[in-house]
Amino acid sequence: MSVLSPPAPAVPDAVPDAAPVGVEVAPLLPVVGAGRRVPLVDGRTARYVDLDVAASAPALTAVADAVTGVLPLYGSVHRGAGWTSQVSTALYENARGWIGRFVGAREDDAVVVVRNTTDALNLLATAVPNNGEVLFLDVEHHANLLPWQRRAHRCVQAAHTLAGTVARVADALAERPVALLAVTGSSNVTGELLPIAQLADLAHAHGARIAVDAAQLAPHRRIDLAATGVDYVAFSGHKLYAPFGAGALVGRRDWLDAAPPYLAGGGAVREVGLDDTAWAAAPQRHEGGTPNVVGAVALATACRVLGDLPDGVLGAHEAHLRDRLVAGLRALPGVRVLSVWPDATERIGVVSFTLAGHDPGRLAAVLSAEHGIGVRDGRFCAHPLMARLVPDGSGAVRVSLGVGSCEADVDGLLLALEDVITGGERWDYALDNGRWAPAPDPRPTDPAVAGLLPATGSRGGEGASPCRG
């Protein structure tokens, strides 16, 4: 059995799914682990409903296949004389090309392979020249907020409408010079999209550049740097169905060529002396150390597969499921669906809500333990925005849909919520290190207990040598 598809935990015999009869399970693309059954606290099992893909998405089957195919060819990159080294170098550089095509990169744009969106934006923060001021909104994920706090910055408070928010950005750009406008492509809390092409025009009209945090946008909508005029885009493989440790920063080369190397190390240099160094140009300038070849191939494969979908198919799939979800949530008593801008006309498949009388963390634990449904709860690394949407600080529940989602997933969640509202909880729950969990929790979660990995702490040379008979 492939290591990418570990055996299911040892649990009692399967029971029928709770999905409504007659509803066809129709994901848009196959993902690893689809259809897997998970244990419930009462001893039954259920088909796992993954509605937390906005945090980390499962690997596309095509991505897992690509990784499996690449591993036997893996070798050192860029300077190895061996055949596998030459193949790995070609794989890595070809991956860079696919990543650039996926976001409509211009001919001279640099494609820097990084770890994730946070890494990409921290890199970009070192490249903004002359301590230029960075402008951002108060609705940002922390990845697009914290890097800018270390330098000259201004934060624009979003208005109660999208049109009003764009007007506030325009006013802030006109107030005094700005080097960079950094905005999210779509909210990781509400799924609402910002008009990035319009914002790019505004930024350029005032002599600024624009960077887009596309961690949530890239898995759901096409991005075209050349068409929109966006200067930089950052996104993560683990949200793009390629959870193998790679992400990307793509954009204009001049700032990146002038910036100090993000990581000082081998591969980022042209010549090294004892007292000084001649650094390479971007992207190599910011890729010090041995690169993540497998992660880059995984990310490029996801970019290719998603990019090959016909125009509009992904958006239509998602809009259908989101509309079904939101209509069902609003029909339930006590549910409030969160929104930043009522006039937003475009939204991805991310929906957050509160349920009166129910702690979000406890509700998420109940959905998992009693119904086999995975959601997110809390403040979603967007504390300033959540302070506006849920002032009491209790957080919310977030449901996120993707290419592996289907109507049965949405309906299963709605049925589970109705069950909680009308029938209450069927197990005891308690706080465990600040998180709600079943008390007790009989489900196996230790990888060793579940049969997925060797027991924690077992290592060669300490009684577990593979050479001993």
C-alpha positions as CSV (number, residue, x, y, z in Angstrom):
1,M,0.0,0.0,0.0
2,S,1.3,3.5,-0.9
3,V,2.6,5.6,2.0
4,L,0.4,8.4,0.6
5,S,-2.7,6.3,1.3
6,P,-2.2,4.8,4.8
7,P,-4.6,2.2,6.1
8,A,-7.7,3.3,7.9
9,P,-7.8,3.2,11.7
10,A,-9.0,0.0,13.4
11,V,-12.7,0.8,14.1
12,P,-15.9,-1.2,14.2
13,D,-17.7,-2.3,11.1
14,A,-19.0,0.5,8.8
15,V,-22.5,1.7,9.1
16,P,-24.5,3.4,6.3
17,D,-23.7,7.0,5.5
18,A,-25.9,9.8,6.7
19,A,-26.0,11.4,3.3
20,P,-29.6,12.0,2.0
21,V,-30.9,9.3,-0.3
22,G,-30.6,10.1,-4.0
23,V,-27.9,12.8,-3.6
24,E,-25.1,12.1,-6.0
25,V,-21.6,12.6,-4.6
26,A,-20.0,14.7,-7.3
27,P,-16.6,16.2,-6.5
28,L,-15.0,18.2,-9.3
29,L,-11.6,16.5,-9.0
30,P,-10.4,13.4,-7.1
31,V,-8.5,13.9,-3.9
32,V,-6.5,11.6,-1.7
33,G,-8.6,10.2,1.1
34,A,-12.0,10.8,-0.5
35,G,-14.5,8.4,0.9
36,R,-12.4,7.5,4.0
37,R,-14.4,6.5,7.0
38,V,-13.5,7.8,10.4
39,P,-14.4,6.6,13.9
40,L,-17.1,8.3,16.0
41,V,-17.2,8.4,19.8
42,D,-20.1,5.9,20.0
43,G,-18.2,3.2,18.2
44,R,-19.8,3.7,14.8
45,T,-17.9,5.0,11.7
46,A,-18.9,7.6,9.1
47,R,-17.7,8.8,5.8
48,Y,-15.4,11.7,6.6
49,V,-16.8,15.1,5.5
50,D,-13.8,17.4,5.1
51,L,-15.1,21.0,5.3
52,D,-11.8,22.5,6.5
53,V,-10.0,22.8,3.2
54,A,-9.4,26.5,3.6
55,A,-6.9,25.6,6.3
56,S,-5.2,22.8,4.5
57,A,-6.6,20.9,1.5
58,P,-6.0,17.2,0.8
59,A,-3.7,16.4,-2.1
60,L,-5.2,16.0,-5.5
61,T,-4.8,12.4,-6.7
62,A,-2.8,13.7,-9.6
63,V,-0.4,15.5,-7.2
64,A,0.1,12.3,-5.1
65,D,0.7,10.3,-8.3
66,A,3.3,12.9,-9.5
67,V,5.1,12.8,-6.2
68,T,5.2,9.0,-6.2
69,G,6.6,9.2,-9.8
70,V,9.3,11.8,-8.9
71,L,10.7,10.2,-5.8
72,P,12.7,7.5,-7.6
73,L,14.3,10.3,-9.7
74,Y,15.1,12.6,-6.8
75,G,18.7,13.9,-6.7
76,S,20.6,17.0,-5.9
77,V,19.8,20.1,-8.0
78,H,21.6,22.6,-10.1
79,R,25.2,21.4,-9.7
80,G,25.0,17.6,-9.6
81,A,26.6,15.7,-12.5
82,G,24.6,12.6,-12.0
83,W,21.6,11.7,-14.1
84,T,19.1,12.0,-11.3
85,S,20.6,15.4,-10.4
86,Q,20.1,16.6,-13.9
87,V,16.5,15.2,-14.0
88,S,15.7,16.8,-10.6
89,T,17.1,20.2,-11.8
90,A,14.9,20.0,-14.9
91,L,11.9,19.1,-12.8
92,Y,12.5,22.0,-10.4
93,E,12.9,24.6,-13.1
94,N,10.0,23.3,-15.2
95,A,7.9,23.5,-12.0
96,R,8.8,27.1,-11.7
97,G,7.4,27.6,-15.2
98,W,4.1,25.9,-14.5
99,I,3.7,28.0,-11.3
100,G,4.2,31.2,-13.3
101,R,1.8,30.2,-16.0
102,F,-0.9,29.4,-13.4
103,V,-0.9,33.0,-12.2
104,G,-0.4,34.7,-15.6
105,A,3.1,35.8,-14.8
106,R,4.7,38.4,-17.1
107,E,7.8,37.4,-19.1
108,D,10.2,39.0,-16.7
109,D,8.5,38.1,-13.5
110,A,10.4,36.1,-10.9
111,V,8.9,32.9,-9.5
112,V,10.4,32.3,-6.1
113,V,9.6,28.9,-4.5
114,V,9.1,29.4,-0.8
115,R,7.4,27.4,2.0
116,N,3.9,29.1,2.1
117,T,2.1,32.4,1.8
118,T,3.5,33.6,5.2
119,D,7.0,32.9,3.9
120,A,6.3,34.7,0.6
121,L,5.0,37.8,2.2
122,N,7.8,38.0,4.8
123,L,10.2,37.8,1.9
124,L,8.4,40.6,0.1
125,A,8.5,42.7,3.2
126,T,12.4,42.6,3.0
127,A,12.2,43.8,-0.6
128,V,10.1,46.9,-0.4
129,P,12.6,49.7,-1.1
130,N,13.8,52.7,0.9
131,N,11.6,51.9,3.9
132,G,8.6,52.8,1.8
133,E,5.2,52.7,3.5
134,V,3.0,49.7,3.1
135,L,-0.8,50.1,3.2
136,F,-3.2,47.2,4.1
137,L,-6.7,46.6,5.4
138,D,-7.9,45.5,8.8
139,V,-9.6,42.4,7.3
140,E,-6.3,40.7,6.5
141,H,-5.1,37.3,7.6
142,H,-2.2,37.6,9.9
143,A,0.2,36.5,7.1
144,N,-0.6,39.8,5.3
145,L,-0.6,41.9,8.5
146,L,2.3,40.9,10.7
147,P,5.2,41.3,8.2
148,W,4.2,44.9,7.5
149,Q,4.1,45.9,11.2
150,R,7.8,45.7,11.4
151,R,8.2,48.6,8.9
152,A,6.5,51.9,8.0
153,H,2.8,51.0,7.5
154,R,-0.8,52.2,7.6
155,C,-3.9,50.2,8.2
156,V,-7.2,51.2,6.5
157,Q,-10.3,50.2,8.3
158,A,-12.7,48.5,5.9
159,A,-16.1,50.2,5.5
160,H,-19.4,48.4,5.8
161,T,-19.6,48.1,2.0
162,L,-17.1,47.0,-0.5
163,A,-17.5,50.2,-2.5
164,G,-16.9,52.2,0.6
165,T,-13.8,50.2,1.4
166,V,-12.3,50.8,-2.1
167,A,-13.0,54.5,-1.6
168,R,-11.2,54.5,1.7
169,V,-8.2,52.8,0.0
170,A,-8.2,55.5,-2.7
171,D,-8.2,58.2,-0.1
172,A,-5.4,56.6,1.8
173,L,-3.3,56.3,-1.4
174,A,-3.9,59.9,-2.2
175,E,-3.1,61.2,1.3
176,R,0.7,60.6,1.0
177,P,3.1,58.4,-1.0
178,V,2.8,54.6,-0.5
179,A,5.3,52.0,-1.8
180,L,3.0,49.0,-1.6
181,L,-0.7,48.2,-1.2
182,A,-1.0,44.7,0.3
183,V,-4.5,43.1,0.2
184,T,-6.1,39.8,0.4
185,G,-7.6,38.3,-2.7
186,S,-10.6,36.9,-0.8
187,S,-11.4,36.8,2.9
188,N,-10.4,33.6,4.7
189,V,-13.3,34.3,7.1
190,T,-16.2,35.2,4.8
191,G,-15.0,34.2,1.3
192,E,-15.8,37.7,-0.1
193,L,-13.6,38.8,-3.0
194,L,-11.9,42.2,-3.3
195,P,-11.8,43.8,-6.8
196,I,-8.0,43.4,-7.2
197,A,-7.8,44.7,-10.8
198,Q,-9.5,47.9,-9.6
199,L,-7.3,48.2,-6.6
200,A,-4.2,47.6,-8.9
201,D,-5.3,50.5,-11.1
202,L,-5.7,52.7,-8.0
203,A,-2.3,51.7,-6.6
204,H,-0.6,52.4,-9.9
205,A,-2.3,55.7,-10.3
206,H,-0.7,56.9,-7.1
207,G,2.7,55.5,-7.8
208,A,2.4,52.4,-5.6
209,R,2.6,48.7,-6.3
210,I,0.1,46.0,-5.2
211,A,0.7,42.6,-3.6
212,V,-2.2,40.1,-3.3
213,D,-2.3,37.4,-0.6
214,A,-3.9,34.7,-2.7
215,A,-3.7,31.9,-0.2
216,Q,-7.5,31.6,-0.4
217,L,-8.0,33.1,-3.9
218,A,-5.7,30.8,-5.9
219,P,-7.5,27.5,-5.1
220,H,-10.9,29.0,-6.2
221,R,-10.4,31.6,-9.0
222,R,-8.1,32.2,-11.9
223,I,-5.3,34.8,-11.3
224,D,-3.7,36.7,-14.1
225,L,-0.9,39.1,-13.2
226,A,-0.5,40.4,-16.7
227,A,-4.2,41.1,-17.2
228,T,-5.0,42.6,-13.8
229,G,-1.7,44.6,-13.4
230,V,-1.1,43.0,-9.9
231,D,2.6,43.3,-9.2
232,Y,3.1,40.4,-6.7
233,V,1.0,37.4,-5.7
234,A,1.7,34.9,-2.9
235,F,0.1,31.5,-2.3
236,S,0.5,28.2,-0.6
237,G,0.7,24.6,-1.9
238,H,-1.0,23.2,1.1
239,K,-4.2,25.2,0.3
240,L,-3.9,24.4,-3.4
241,Y,-4.2,20.6,-3.0
242,A,-0.4,20.1,-2.9
243,P,0.5,19.7,0.8
244,F,4.2,19.0,0.3
245,G,5.8,22.1,1.9
246,A,6.1,24.6,-1.1
247,G,4.5,27.9,-1.9
248,A,5.3,30.7,-4.2
249,L,6.0,34.4,-4.5
250,V,5.6,35.6,-8.1
251,G,6.1,39.1,-9.3
252,R,8.2,41.9,-10.6
253,R,11.9,41.2,-10.5
254,D,13.5,44.6,-9.8
255,W,12.6,44.8,-6.1
256,L,13.6,41.2,-5.6
257,D,17.0,41.6,-7.3
258,A,17.8,44.7,-5.2
259,A,16.8,43.1,-1.9
260,P,19.2,41.4,0.5
261,P,19.0,37.6,0.2
262,Y,16.1,36.2,2.2
263,L,18.3,33.2,3.3
264,A,22.0,33.5,3.2
265,G,23.3,30.1,1.9
266,G,24.4,28.0,-0.9
267,G,22.5,28.3,-4.2
268,A,21.9,32.0,-3.6
269,V,25.4,33.1,-4.6
270,R,27.6,33.7,-7.7
271,E,30.9,34.0,-5.9
272,V,31.8,33.8,-2.2
273,G,34.9,35.2,-0.5
274,L,35.9,35.3,3.1
275,D,34.8,38.9,3.5
276,D,32.2,39.5,0.8
277,T,29.8,37.7,-1.5
278,A,28.4,38.3,-4.9
279,W,24.7,37.3,-4.8
280,A,22.7,35.7,-7.6
281,A,19.7,37.4,-9.1
282,A,16.2,36.5,-8.2
283,P,14.7,33.9,-7.9
284,Q,17.9,32.0,-6.9
285,R,18.9,35.0,-4.7
286,H,16.1,34.1,-2.3
287,E,16.3,30.3,-2.4
288,G,19.3,29.7,-0.3
289,G,19.9,26.0,0.7
290,T,18.7,22.9,-1.0
291,P,15.3,23.6,-2.5
292,N,12.2,21.5,-2.0
293,V,12.1,19.8,-5.3
294,V,9.3,17.4,-4.5
295,G,7.2,20.2,-3.1
296,A,7.8,22.3,-6.2
297,V,6.7,19.5,-8.4
298,A,3.6,18.9,-6.3
299,L,2.7,22.6,-6.5
300,A,3.3,22.7,-10.2
301,T,1.2,19.7,-10.8
302,A,-1.7,21.2,-8.8
303,C,-1.3,24.4,-10.8
304,R,-1.4,22.4,-14.1
305,V,-4.5,20.4,-13.1
306,L,-6.5,23.3,-11.8
307,G,-5.4,25.5,-14.7
308,D,-6.6,22.9,-17.2
309,L,-10.2,23.1,-15.9
310,P,-12.5,24.8,-18.4
311,D,-13.2,28.4,-17.7
312,G,-16.0,28.9,-15.2
313,V,-16.3,25.2,-14.1
314,L,-14.7,25.6,-10.7
315,G,-16.6,28.8,-9.9
316,A,-19.9,27.2,-10.9
317,H,-19.3,24.1,-8.8
318,E,-18.4,26.1,-5.8
319,A,-21.2,28.7,-6.2
320,H,-23.8,25.9,-6.4
321,L,-22.5,24.3,-3.1
322,R,-22.1,27.6,-1.4
323,D,-25.6,28.7,-2.3
324,R,-27.0,25.4,-1.0
325,L,-25.0,25.8,2.2
326,V,-25.9,29.4,3.0
327,A,-29.6,28.8,2.3
328,G,-29.6,25.8,4.6
329,L,-27.7,27.7,7.3
330,R,-30.1,30.6,7.2
331,A,-33.1,28.3,7.6
332,L,-31.7,27.0,10.9
333,P,-32.8,28.8,14.1
334,G,-30.1,30.8,15.8
335,V,-27.6,30.7,12.9
336,R,-25.9,34.0,11.8
337,V,-23.8,33.9,8.6
338,L,-20.9,36.3,8.9
339,S,-20.3,39.0,6.2
340,V,-18.0,42.0,5.9
341,W,-19.6,43.5,2.8
342,P,-23.3,42.9,2.0
343,D,-22.6,44.4,-1.5
344,A,-19.9,41.9,-2.4
345,T,-21.0,40.2,-5.6
346,E,-18.3,37.4,-5.7
347,R,-17.5,34.9,-3.0
348,I,-15.5,31.7,-2.8
349,G,-16.6,28.6,-1.0
350,V,-15.7,29.8,2.5
351,V,-18.6,30.5,5.0
352,S,-18.4,31.3,8.7
353,F,-21.3,31.3,11.1
354,T,-22.3,31.5,14.7
355,L,-25.0,29.5,16.4
356,A,-26.7,31.1,19.3
357,G,-26.2,29.3,22.6
358,H,-23.3,27.2,21.3
359,D,-19.6,27.7,21.8
360,P,-18.0,27.5,18.3
361,G,-15.2,25.2,19.6
362,R,-17.5,22.9,21.4
363,L,-19.8,22.8,18.3
364,A,-16.9,21.9,16.1
365,A,-15.9,19.1,18.5
366,V,-19.5,17.7,18.4
367,L,-19.6,17.8,14.6
368,S,-16.4,15.8,14.5
369,A,-17.0,13.3,17.3
370,E,-20.6,12.5,16.7
371,H,-21.0,13.1,12.9
372,G,-17.5,12.7,11.3
373,I,-17.5,16.3,10.0
374,G,-14.4,18.4,10.0
375,V,-14.8,22.2,10.3
376,R,-12.7,25.0,11.6
377,D,-13.5,27.1,14.7
378,G,-12.0,30.2,16.4
379,R,-10.7,33.4,14.9
380,F,-9.0,32.0,11.9
381,C,-5.7,34.0,12.2
382,A,-7.7,37.2,11.4
383,H,-8.2,38.6,14.9
384,P,-8.9,42.3,14.0
385,L,-11.6,41.3,11.5
386,M,-13.1,38.8,13.9
387,A,-13.2,41.4,16.6
388,R,-15.5,43.4,14.3
389,L,-17.7,40.5,13.3
390,V,-18.0,38.8,16.7
391,P,-17.2,41.4,19.3
392,D,-17.5,39.1,22.3
393,G,-14.3,37.2,21.1
394,S,-16.0,33.8,21.1
395,G,-15.1,33.2,17.4
396,A,-17.1,31.3,14.9
397,V,-17.4,28.1,12.9
398,R,-15.9,28.1,9.4
399,V,-17.0,25.8,6.6
400,S,-14.9,25.6,3.5
401,L,-15.6,23.9,0.2
402,G,-13.3,22.8,-2.5
403,V,-12.8,20.6,-5.6
404,G,-13.5,17.5,-3.6
405,S,-16.7,18.8,-2.0
406,C,-20.2,17.7,-3.1
407,E,-23.8,18.1,-2.2
408,A,-23.8,15.2,0.2
409,D,-21.1,17.0,2.3
410,V,-23.3,20.2,2.5
411,D,-26.4,18.3,3.3
412,G,-24.6,16.1,5.9
413,L,-23.5,19.2,7.7
414,L,-26.9,20.8,7.7
415,L,-28.5,17.6,9.0
416,A,-25.9,17.4,11.8
417,L,-26.5,21.0,12.8
418,E,-30.2,20.4,12.9
419,D,-29.6,17.3,15.0
420,V,-27.5,19.4,17.5
421,I,-30.1,22.1,17.6
422,T,-33.1,19.8,18.2
423,G,-31.5,16.9,20.0
424,G,-28.5,18.3,21.7
425,E,-25.2,16.6,22.4
426,R,-24.9,12.8,22.9
427,W,-21.6,12.8,24.6
428,D,-19.7,14.7,27.3
429,Y,-17.2,17.4,26.4
430,A,-14.5,19.2,28.3
431,L,-11.8,21.7,27.7
432,D,-8.4,20.1,27.0
433,N,-5.5,22.6,26.8
434,G,-8.0,25.3,25.7
435,R,-9.7,23.1,23.1
436,W,-13.1,21.3,23.4
437,A,-12.8,17.5,23.1
438,P,-14.9,14.5,24.0
439,A,-14.5,13.3,27.6
440,P,-13.5,10.6,27.3
441,D,-12.5,10.3,23.7
442,P,-12.3,6.6,22.6
443,R,-11.3,7.4,19.0
444,P,-7.7,6.5,18.1
445,T,-5.7,9.6,17.1
446,D,-2.2,8.6,17.9
447,P,-0.6,7.6,14.6
448,A,0.9,4.5,16.2
449,V,-2.4,3.4,17.6
450,A,-4.1,4.0,14.2
451,G,-1.4,1.9,12.5
452,L,-0.1,4.7,10.4
453,L,3.4,5.2,11.9
454,P,5.8,3.5,14.3
455,A,5.3,4.2,18.0
456,T,6.5,7.7,19.1
457,G,10.2,7.6,20.2
458,S,11.1,4.5,18.4
459,R,14.4,5.0,16.5
460,G,17.3,2.9,15.2
461,G,20.1,2.4,17.7
462,E,17.7,2.4,20.7
463,G,16.4,-1.1,20.6
464,A,14.7,-0.7,17.3
465,S,17.5,-1.3,14.8
466,P,16.2,-2.7,11.5
467,C,19.5,-4.7,11.3
468,R,18.7,-6.8,14.4
469,G,17.0,-10.2,13.7
